[in-house]
Amino acid sequence: MSESKKTGTFIVNIMRQDNATWQGELTWADKNQKKNFRSTLELIKMMDEALSDNEK
């Protein structure tokens, strides 16, 4: 079984740090899309979803 490699270029701008996590803006450079995130976990989920959507 072959494993496909998901790639993308993201720019992460950390605006602040509250409650032991990051808040800021994520830019997906490949599609010039920007979204705000409220936690590090949300940031990781957004990046994962962007790459998963890109495969479809």
PDB file of N, CA, C and O in Angstrom:
ATOM      1  N   MET A   1       0.845  -1.167   0.000  1.00  0.00           N
ATOM      2  CA  MET A   1       0.000   0.000   0.000  1.00  0.00           C
ATOM      3  C   MET A   1       0.893   1.232   0.000  1.00  0.00           C
ATOM      4  O   MET A   1       1.781   1.354   0.843  1.00  0.00           O
ATOM      5  N   SER A   2       0.661   2.163  -0.954  1.00  0.00           N
ATOM      6  CA  SER A   2       1.482   3.372  -1.013  1.00  0.00           C
ATOM      7  C   SER A   2       0.850   4.477  -0.187  1.00  0.00           C
ATOM      8  O   SER A   2      -0.373   4.601  -0.117  1.00  0.00           O
ATOM      9  N   GLU A   3       1.688   5.262   0.426  1.00  0.00           N
ATOM     10  CA  GLU A   3       1.223   6.356   1.276  1.00  0.00           C
ATOM     11  C   GLU A   3       1.463   7.670   0.545  1.00  0.00           C
ATOM     12  O   GLU A   3       2.598   7.984   0.188  1.00  0.00           O
ATOM     13  N   SER A   4       0.395   8.445   0.319  1.00  0.00           N
ATOM     14  CA  SER A   4       0.553   9.730  -0.358  1.00  0.00           C
ATOM     15  C   SER A   4       1.022  10.771   0.654  1.00  0.00           C
ATOM     16  O   SER A   4       0.640  10.742   1.823  1.00  0.00           O
ATOM     17  N   LYS A   5       1.842  11.672   0.185  1.00  0.00           N
ATOM     18  CA  LYS A   5       2.406  12.696   1.042  1.00  0.00           C
ATOM     19  C   LYS A   5       1.632  13.987   0.840  1.00  0.00           C
ATOM     20  O   LYS A   5       1.531  14.486  -0.281  1.00  0.00           O
ATOM     21  N   LYS A   6       1.086  14.530   1.922  1.00  0.00           N
ATOM     22  CA  LYS A   6       0.348  15.780   1.868  1.00  0.00           C
ATOM     23  C   LYS A   6       1.314  16.929   2.092  1.00  0.00           C
ATOM     24  O   LYS A   6       2.084  16.919   3.052  1.00  0.00           O
ATOM     25  N   THR A   7       1.278  17.914   1.215  1.00  0.00           N
ATOM     26  CA  THR A   7       2.158  19.070   1.392  1.00  0.00           C
ATOM     27  C   THR A   7       1.369  20.355   1.189  1.00  0.00           C
ATOM     28  O   THR A   7       0.357  20.368   0.489  1.00  0.00           O
ATOM     29  N   GLY A   8       1.828  21.411   1.792  1.00  0.00           N
ATOM     30  CA  GLY A   8       1.239  22.733   1.656  1.00  0.00           C
ATOM     31  C   GLY A   8       2.164  23.740   2.294  1.00  0.00           C
ATOM     32  O   GLY A   8       3.023  23.390   3.103  1.00  0.00           O
ATOM     33  N   THR A   9       1.982  24.996   1.925  1.00  0.00           N
ATOM     34  CA  THR A   9       2.783  26.068   2.506  1.00  0.00           C
ATOM     35  C   THR A   9       1.876  26.942   3.351  1.00  0.00           C
ATOM     36  O   THR A   9       0.907  27.513   2.851  1.00  0.00           O
ATOM     37  N   PHE A  10       2.196  27.044   4.637  1.00  0.00           N
ATOM     38  CA  PHE A  10       1.405  27.835   5.576  1.00  0.00           C
ATOM     39  C   PHE A  10       2.284  28.900   6.217  1.00  0.00           C
ATOM     40  O   PHE A  10       3.465  28.673   6.479  1.00  0.00           O
ATOM     41  N   ILE A  11       1.698  30.056   6.464  1.00  0.00           N
ATOM     42  CA  ILE A  11       2.352  31.122   7.213  1.00  0.00           C
ATOM     43  C   ILE A  11       1.562  31.291   8.498  1.00  0.00           C
ATOM     44  O   ILE A  11       0.362  31.564   8.463  1.00  0.00           O
ATOM     45  N   VAL A  12       2.227  31.129   9.629  1.00  0.00           N
ATOM     46  CA  VAL A  12       1.575  31.229  10.932  1.00  0.00           C
ATOM     47  C   VAL A  12       2.046  32.512  11.597  1.00  0.00           C
ATOM     48  O   VAL A  12       3.240  32.715  11.815  1.00  0.00           O
ATOM     49  N   ASN A  13       1.086  33.375  11.916  1.00  0.00           N
ATOM     50  CA  ASN A  13       1.381  34.636  12.592  1.00  0.00           C
ATOM     51  C   ASN A  13       0.789  34.560  13.996  1.00  0.00           C
ATOM     52  O   ASN A  13      -0.429  34.616  14.167  1.00  0.00           O
ATOM     53  N   ILE A  14       1.658  34.433  14.999  1.00  0.00           N
ATOM     54  CA  ILE A  14       1.219  34.360  16.393  1.00  0.00           C
ATOM     55  C   ILE A  14       1.005  35.792  16.879  1.00  0.00           C
ATOM     56  O   ILE A  14       1.947  36.581  16.948  1.00  0.00           O
ATOM     57  N   MET A  15      -0.235  36.116  17.213  1.00  0.00           N
ATOM     58  CA  MET A  15      -0.579  37.466  17.665  1.00  0.00           C
ATOM     59  C   MET A  15      -0.385  37.621  19.178  1.00  0.00           C
ATOM     60  O   MET A  15       0.062  38.661  19.663  1.00  0.00           O
ATOM     61  N   ARG A  16      -0.735  36.555  19.906  1.00  0.00           N
ATOM     62  CA  ARG A  16      -0.637  36.607  21.363  1.00  0.00           C
ATOM     63  C   ARG A  16      -0.608  35.210  21.950  1.00  0.00           C
ATOM     64  O   ARG A  16      -0.830  34.218  21.256  1.00  0.00           O
ATOM     65  N   GLN A  17      -0.330  35.154  23.237  1.00  0.00           N
ATOM     66  CA  GLN A  17      -0.314  33.882  23.947  1.00  0.00           C
ATOM     67  C   GLN A  17      -1.100  34.072  25.245  1.00  0.00           C
ATOM     68  O   GLN A  17      -0.692  34.815  26.137  1.00  0.00           O
ATOM     69  N   ASP A  18      -2.227  33.388  25.321  1.00  0.00           N
ATOM     70  CA  ASP A  18      -3.059  33.415  26.527  1.00  0.00           C
ATOM     71  C   ASP A  18      -3.413  31.987  26.896  1.00  0.00           C
ATOM     72  O   ASP A  18      -3.502  31.117  26.030  1.00  0.00           O
ATOM     73  N   ASN A  19      -3.614  31.751  28.180  1.00  0.00           N
ATOM     74  CA  ASN A  19      -4.036  30.436  28.670  1.00  0.00           C
ATOM     75  C   ASN A  19      -3.131  29.307  28.161  1.00  0.00           C
ATOM     76  O   ASN A  19      -3.611  28.228  27.815  1.00  0.00           O
ATOM     77  N   ALA A  20      -1.850  29.563  28.120  1.00  0.00           N
ATOM     78  CA  ALA A  20      -0.831  28.580  27.745  1.00  0.00           C
ATOM     79  C   ALA A  20      -1.002  28.048  26.318  1.00  0.00           C
ATOM     80  O   ALA A  20      -0.619  26.913  26.037  1.00  0.00           O
ATOM     81  N   THR A  21      -1.568  28.849  25.419  1.00  0.00           N
ATOM     82  CA  THR A  21      -1.702  28.450  24.021  1.00  0.00           C
ATOM     83  C   THR A  21      -1.618  29.688  23.134  1.00  0.00           C
ATOM     84  O   THR A  21      -1.683  30.819  23.618  1.00  0.00           O
ATOM     85  N   TRP A  22      -1.475  29.460  21.832  1.00  0.00           N
ATOM     86  CA  TRP A  22      -1.313  30.556  20.879  1.00  0.00           C
ATOM     87  C   TRP A  22      -2.635  30.990  20.269  1.00  0.00           C
ATOM     88  O   TRP A  22      -3.545  30.179  20.093  1.00  0.00           O
ATOM     89  N   GLN A  23      -2.734  32.282  19.946  1.00  0.00           N
ATOM     90  CA  GLN A  23      -3.814  32.817  19.137  1.00  0.00           C
ATOM     91  C   GLN A  23      -3.169  33.610  18.010  1.00  0.00           C
ATOM     92  O   GLN A  23      -2.152  34.274  18.214  1.00  0.00           O
ATOM     93  N   GLY A  24      -3.760  33.541  16.817  1.00  0.00           N
ATOM     94  CA  GLY A  24      -3.177  34.273  15.703  1.00  0.00           C
ATOM     95  C   GLY A  24      -3.891  34.025  14.398  1.00  0.00           C
ATOM     96  O   GLY A  24      -5.090  33.748  14.359  1.00  0.00           O
ATOM     97  N   GLU A  25      -3.117  34.132  13.321  1.00  0.00           N
ATOM     98  CA  GLU A  25      -3.671  34.012  11.979  1.00  0.00           C
ATOM     99  C   GLU A  25      -2.875  32.987  11.176  1.00  0.00           C
ATOM    100  O   GLU A  25      -1.645  32.972  11.201  1.00  0.00           O
ATOM    101  N   LEU A  26      -3.607  32.133  10.466  1.00  0.00           N
ATOM    102  CA  LEU A  26      -3.006  31.131   9.596  1.00  0.00           C
ATOM    103  C   LEU A  26      -3.282  31.530   8.156  1.00  0.00           C
ATOM    104  O   LEU A  26      -4.433  31.756   7.780  1.00  0.00           O
ATOM    105  N   THR A  27      -2.228  31.618   7.348  1.00  0.00           N
ATOM    106  CA  THR A  27      -2.387  31.892   5.922  1.00  0.00           C
ATOM    107  C   THR A  27      -1.925  30.669   5.153  1.00  0.00           C
ATOM    108  O   THR A  27      -0.803  30.192   5.328  1.00  0.00           O
ATOM    109  N   TRP A  28      -2.815  30.164   4.292  1.00  0.00           N
ATOM    110  CA  TRP A  28      -2.462  29.061   3.405  1.00  0.00           C
ATOM    111  C   TRP A  28      -1.964  29.699   2.130  1.00  0.00           C
ATOM    112  O   TRP A  28      -2.757  30.143   1.299  1.00  0.00           O
ATOM    113  N   ALA A  29      -0.649  29.748   1.970  1.00  0.00           N
ATOM    114  CA  ALA A  29      -0.012  30.479   0.870  1.00  0.00           C
ATOM    115  C   ALA A  29      -0.393  29.920  -0.501  1.00  0.00           C
ATOM    116  O   ALA A  29      -0.488  30.678  -1.466  1.00  0.00           O
ATOM    117  N   ASP A  30      -0.609  28.623  -0.602  1.00  0.00           N
ATOM    118  CA  ASP A  30      -0.939  28.008  -1.888  1.00  0.00           C
ATOM    119  C   ASP A  30      -2.261  28.524  -2.453  1.00  0.00           C
ATOM    120  O   ASP A  30      -2.431  28.608  -3.670  1.00  0.00           O
ATOM    121  N   LYS A  31      -3.198  28.869  -1.565  1.00  0.00           N
ATOM    122  CA  LYS A  31      -4.521  29.323  -2.008  1.00  0.00           C
ATOM    123  C   LYS A  31      -4.839  30.740  -1.559  1.00  0.00           C
ATOM    124  O   LYS A  31      -5.935  31.237  -1.818  1.00  0.00           O
ATOM    125  N   ASN A  32      -3.899  31.401  -0.889  1.00  0.00           N
ATOM    126  CA  ASN A  32      -4.055  32.768  -0.394  1.00  0.00           C
ATOM    127  C   ASN A  32      -5.310  32.905   0.479  1.00  0.00           C
ATOM    128  O   ASN A  32      -6.072  33.861   0.335  1.00  0.00           O
ATOM    129  N   GLN A  33      -5.516  31.946   1.380  1.00  0.00           N
ATOM    130  CA  GLN A  33      -6.641  31.963   2.309  1.00  0.00           C
ATOM    131  C   GLN A  33      -6.125  32.245   3.708  1.00  0.00           C
ATOM    132  O   GLN A  33      -5.083  31.731   4.114  1.00  0.00           O
ATOM    133  N   LYS A  34      -6.875  33.078   4.449  1.00  0.00           N
ATOM    134  CA  LYS A  34      -6.489  33.418   5.821  1.00  0.00           C
ATOM    135  C   LYS A  34      -7.614  33.056   6.773  1.00  0.00           C
ATOM    136  O   LYS A  34      -8.791  33.252   6.474  1.00  0.00           O
ATOM    137  N   LYS A  35      -7.225  32.518   7.936  1.00  0.00           N
ATOM    138  CA  LYS A  35      -8.185  32.202   8.992  1.00  0.00           C
ATOM    139  C   LYS A  35      -7.535  32.487  10.335  1.00  0.00           C
ATOM    140  O   LYS A  35      -6.329  32.310  10.503  1.00  0.00           O
ATOM    141  N   ASN A  36      -8.337  32.924  11.283  1.00  0.00           N
ATOM    142  CA  ASN A  36      -7.859  33.139  12.640  1.00  0.00           C
ATOM    143  C   ASN A  36      -8.027  31.869  13.448  1.00  0.00           C
ATOM    144  O   ASN A  36      -8.966  31.104  13.227  1.00  0.00           O
ATOM    145  N   PHE A  37      -7.119  31.644  14.386  1.00  0.00           N
ATOM    146  CA  PHE A  37      -7.217  30.492  15.282  1.00  0.00           C
ATOM    147  C   PHE A  37      -7.108  30.965  16.720  1.00  0.00           C
ATOM    148  O   PHE A  37      -6.479  31.981  17.015  1.00  0.00           O
ATOM    149  N   ARG A  38      -7.741  30.197  17.615  1.00  0.00           N
ATOM    150  CA  ARG A  38      -7.790  30.572  19.029  1.00  0.00           C
ATOM    151  C   ARG A  38      -6.953  29.683  19.925  1.00  0.00           C
ATOM    152  O   ARG A  38      -6.791  29.967  21.112  1.00  0.00           O
ATOM    153  N   SER A  39      -6.417  28.602  19.360  1.00  0.00           N
ATOM    154  CA  SER A  39      -5.580  27.705  20.155  1.00  0.00           C
ATOM    155  C   SER A  39      -4.635  26.947  19.232  1.00  0.00           C
ATOM    156  O   SER A  39      -4.848  26.882  18.021  1.00  0.00           O
ATOM    157  N   THR A  40      -3.612  26.386  19.809  1.00  0.00           N
ATOM    158  CA  THR A  40      -2.652  25.606  19.032  1.00  0.00           C
ATOM    159  C   THR A  40      -3.327  24.373  18.434  1.00  0.00           C
ATOM    160  O   THR A  40      -3.035  23.990  17.301  1.00  0.00           O
ATOM    161  N   LEU A  41      -4.225  23.758  19.190  1.00  0.00           N
ATOM    162  CA  LEU A  41      -4.948  22.598  18.683  1.00  0.00           C
ATOM    163  C   LEU A  41      -5.812  22.983  17.481  1.00  0.00           C
ATOM    164  O   LEU A  41      -5.858  22.255  16.490  1.00  0.00           O
ATOM    165  N   GLU A  42      -6.493  24.122  17.568  1.00  0.00           N
ATOM    166  CA  GLU A  42      -7.305  24.587  16.438  1.00  0.00           C
ATOM    167  C   GLU A  42      -6.427  24.862  15.218  1.00  0.00           C
ATOM    168  O   GLU A  42      -6.830  24.570  14.092  1.00  0.00           O
ATOM    169  N   LEU A  43      -5.246  25.413  15.426  1.00  0.00           N
ATOM    170  CA  LEU A  43      -4.293  25.669  14.345  1.00  0.00           C
ATOM    171  C   LEU A  43      -3.927  24.362  13.631  1.00  0.00           C
ATOM    172  O   LEU A  43      -3.959  24.288  12.403  1.00  0.00           O
ATOM    173  N   ILE A  44      -3.587  23.352  14.399  1.00  0.00           N
ATOM    174  CA  ILE A  44      -3.199  22.061  13.814  1.00  0.00           C
ATOM    175  C   ILE A  44      -4.367  21.433  13.059  1.00  0.00           C
ATOM    176  O   ILE A  44      -4.181  20.885  11.972  1.00  0.00           O
ATOM    177  N   LYS A  45      -5.573  21.510  13.631  1.00  0.00           N
ATOM    178  CA  LYS A  45      -6.750  20.962  12.959  1.00  0.00           C
ATOM    179  C   LYS A  45      -7.027  21.685  11.644  1.00  0.00           C
ATOM    180  O   LYS A  45      -7.377  21.051  10.648  1.00  0.00           O
ATOM    181  N   MET A  46      -6.873  23.015  11.635  1.00  0.00           N
ATOM    182  CA  MET A  46      -7.103  23.792  10.416  1.00  0.00           C
ATOM    183  C   MET A  46      -6.119  23.391   9.319  1.00  0.00           C
ATOM    184  O   MET A  46      -6.502  23.260   8.157  1.00  0.00           O
ATOM    185  N   MET A  47      -4.871  23.199   9.681  1.00  0.00           N
ATOM    186  CA  MET A  47      -3.867  22.801   8.704  1.00  0.00           C
ATOM    187  C   MET A  47      -4.173  21.397   8.167  1.00  0.00           C
ATOM    188  O   MET A  47      -4.064  21.156   6.965  1.00  0.00           O
ATOM    189  N   ASP A  48      -4.550  20.485   9.047  1.00  0.00           N
ATOM    190  CA  ASP A  48      -4.884  19.125   8.641  1.00  0.00           C
ATOM    191  C   ASP A  48      -6.099  19.115   7.706  1.00  0.00           C
ATOM    192  O   ASP A  48      -6.089  18.423   6.688  1.00  0.00           O
ATOM    193  N   GLU A  49      -7.138  19.873   8.046  1.00  0.00           N
ATOM    194  CA  GLU A  49      -8.329  19.954   7.204  1.00  0.00           C
ATOM    195  C   GLU A  49      -8.016  20.551   5.837  1.00  0.00           C
ATOM    196  O   GLU A  49      -8.535  20.092   4.820  1.00  0.00           O
ATOM    197  N   ALA A  50      -7.166  21.575   5.817  1.00  0.00           N
ATOM    198  CA  ALA A  50      -6.806  22.208   4.540  1.00  0.00           C
ATOM    199  C   ALA A  50      -6.130  21.205   3.620  1.00  0.00           C
ATOM    200  O   ALA A  50      -6.418  21.164   2.424  1.00  0.00           O
ATOM    201  N   LEU A  51      -5.247  20.409   4.162  1.00  0.00           N
ATOM    202  CA  LEU A  51      -4.546  19.414   3.350  1.00  0.00           C
ATOM    203  C   LEU A  51      -5.468  18.268   2.962  1.00  0.00           C
ATOM    204  O   LEU A  51      -5.353  17.730   1.860  1.00  0.00           O
ATOM    205  N   SER A  52      -6.374  17.889   3.844  1.00  0.00           N
ATOM    206  CA  SER A  52      -7.322  16.823   3.528  1.00  0.00           C
ATOM    207  C   SER A  52      -8.287  17.267   2.427  1.00  0.00           C
ATOM    208  O   SER A  52      -8.596  16.490   1.524  1.00  0.00           O
ATOM    209  N   ASP A  53      -8.761  18.511   2.497  1.00  0.00           N
ATOM    210  CA  ASP A  53      -9.657  19.058   1.471  1.00  0.00           C
ATOM    211  C   ASP A  53      -8.954  19.171   0.136  1.00  0.00           C
ATOM    212  O   ASP A  53      -9.573  19.022  -0.917  1.00  0.00           O
ATOM    213  N   ASN A  54      -7.659  19.435   0.181  1.00  0.00           N
ATOM    214  CA  ASN A  54      -6.856  19.601  -1.039  1.00  0.00           C
ATOM    215  C   ASN A  54      -6.774  18.291  -1.822  1.00  0.00           C
ATOM    216  O   ASN A  54      -6.646  18.306  -3.046  1.00  0.00           O
ATOM    217  N   GLU A  55      -6.849  17.149  -1.115  1.00  0.00           N
ATOM    218  CA  GLU A  55      -6.767  15.842  -1.772  1.00  0.00           C
ATOM    219  C   GLU A  55      -8.029  15.517  -2.550  1.00  0.00           C
ATOM    220  O   GLU A  55      -7.970  14.793  -3.544  1.00  0.00           O
ATOM    221  N   LYS A  56      -9.163  16.036  -2.122  1.00  0.00           N
ATOM    222  CA  LYS A  56     -10.456  15.707  -2.738  1.00  0.00           C
ATOM    223  C   LYS A  56     -10.665  16.401  -4.060  1.00  0.00           C
ATOM    224  O   LYS A  56     -11.705  16.222  -4.694  1.00  0.00           O
TER     225      LYS A  56
END
